[in-house]
Each structure stands twice: as C-alpha cells, then as structure tokens.
C-alpha cells in the first residue's frame, strides 16, 4: 500500500524559508517520479515542482529561483526547500507519487504572513 506523509509546514513571515519533507512507503522509490503541488483556498490544485527518478526537475514559473526540489533515494524522501516566501505561497502543499496512477499525501499547511 502506497503511503505519502508530508511534514515541515507552518507559519512564516514573508521573506522567510521552510523545508517540506515527504516520506514515501509502498513504492520502489528510486524509480518513482515525485512532485509537490499546492492548493490555495478557492483555487485549483497546481504544480509546484517535480523530480524524476534521474533527478531531472521542473518548476512552476511562480517559484523558479526560490524553491528547490530534491530527493534522497536512501531515505525514500522528497524535499521542497522554499526560500524568499511570499504571502501568495500560502496554501496546502501536497506530495505526489506517480506509479501507474497518482498517489497523494494528506497535505501540509504553509502560511506566509506579510
């Protein structure tokens, strides 16, 4: 059974940083594409960043040069380092694993105050 558990969210002032973690189980992690998505109140869920099994990355334009996605295949963990946070980054952040179908974590709240 695939399980994704996110952590690291919280309240931070604008300009601050947070590091999100997502631990995966039930998958062959080192071959599984992973991603971070977010959903703000009243808005659709949107892509933040993705990383392939070969560590190739892709970012939404809104987070380029501020966020960094990475993975540690020994720890079955994908990270999202978020720097220079803005109030518009406030959302619930979800981890996604793609293995035949998409699997999602429960989400972690990130709130950026101005």
FIVO-560236 format. One record per residue (C-alpha): residue number from 1; residue in one letter; x negated, y negated, z. Coordinates in steps of 0.1 Angstrom, whole numbers. Layout:
FIVO-560236
REC   num   residu      c1      c2      c3
REC   NUM        a       X       Y       Z
...
end
This chain:
FIVO-560236
REC   num   residu      c1      c2      c3
REC     1        x       0       0       0
REC     2        x     -14     -34     -11
REC     3        x     -16     -60      17
REC     4        x     -30     -95      15
REC     5        x     -35    -115      46
REC     6        x     -43    -152      44
REC     7        x     -58    -174      71
REC     8        x     -75    -207      76
REC     9        x     -47    -232      70
REC    10        x     -40    -261      93
REC    11        x     -37    -298      97
REC    12        x     -65    -320      84
REC    13        x     -69    -357      77
REC    14        x     -74    -369      41
REC    15        x    -110    -365      30
REC    16        x    -114    -335      53
REC    17        x    -122    -299      45
REC    18        x    -106    -265      51
REC    19        x    -117    -229      41
REC    20        x     -90    -204      34
REC    21        x     -96    -167      35
REC    22        x     -76    -138      21
REC    23        x     -84    -102      31
REC    24        x     -71     -75       8
REC    25        x     -64     -39      16
REC    26        x     -50     -11      -5
REC    27        x     -68     -22     -37
REC    28        x    -101     -14     -54
REC    29        x    -111     -50     -46
REC    30        x    -142     -53     -67
REC    31        x    -122     -48     -99
REC    32        x     -92     -68     -89
REC    33        x     -86    -103    -103
REC    34        x     -77    -126     -74
REC    35        x     -62    -161     -72
REC    36        x     -49    -189     -50
REC    37        x     -16    -206     -56
REC    38        x       3    -232     -37
REC    39        x      39    -243     -33
REC    40        x      49    -277     -20
REC    41        x      84    -284      -7
REC    42        x     108    -288     -35
REC    43        x      83    -278     -61
REC    44        x      74    -246     -80
REC    45        x      45    -224     -71
REC    46        x      14    -235     -91
REC    47        x     -20    -222     -99
REC    48        x     -49    -235     -78
REC    49        x     -78    -212     -88
REC    50        x     -85    -177    -100
REC    51        x    -116    -155    -100
REC    52        x    -122    -124    -120
REC    53        x    -139     -92    -109
REC    54        x    -170    -106    -126
REC    55        x    -168    -139    -106
REC    56        x    -156    -159    -136
REC    57        x    -135    -188    -122
REC    58        x    -107    -211    -134
REC    59        x     -93    -242    -117
REC    60        x     -63    -264    -119
REC    61        x     -73    -298    -131
REC    62        x     -60    -314     -99
REC    63        x     -85    -295     -78
REC    64        x    -116    -293    -100
REC    65        x    -147    -306     -84
REC    66        x    -131    -305     -50
REC    67        x    -121    -268     -45
REC    68        x    -143    -237     -49
REC    69        x    -130    -201     -51
REC    70        x    -153    -173     -43
REC    71        x    -152    -136     -33
REC    72        x    -171    -112     -12
REC    73        x    -165     -77     -25
REC    74        x    -182     -61       5
REC    75        x    -156     -77      28
REC    76        x    -126     -74       4
REC    77        x    -121    -111       9
REC    78        x    -115    -141     -14
REC    79        x    -121    -176      -2
REC    80        x    -110    -211     -11
REC    81        x    -132    -239       0
REC    82        x    -112    -271      -1
REC    83        x    -131    -304       2
REC    84        x    -120    -341      -2
REC    85        x     -85    -331       7
REC    86        x     -56    -354      -3
REC    87        x     -21    -356      10
REC    88        x      -8    -342     -23
REC    89        x     -27    -310     -15
REC    90        x      -2    -303      13
REC    91        x      15    -270       5
REC    92        x      18    -234      15
REC    93        x     -12    -216      -1
REC    94        x      -7    -180     -13
REC    95        x     -33    -154     -23
REC    96        x     -25    -132     -53
REC    97        x     -40     -99     -65
REC    98        x     -33     -86     -99
REC    99        x     -33     -48    -102
REC   100        x      -8     -37    -128
REC   101        x      16     -61    -112
REC   102        x      11     -92     -89
REC   103        x       9     -89     -52
REC   104        x      12    -119     -28
REC   105        x       3    -127       7
REC   106        x      26    -143      32
REC   107        x      10    -178      27
REC   108        x      -8    -202      50
REC   109        x       3    -238      55
REC   110        x     -21    -266      47
REC   111        x     -11    -301      57
REC   112        x     -31    -332      48
REC   113        x     -23    -364      66
REC   114        x     -30    -398      52
end
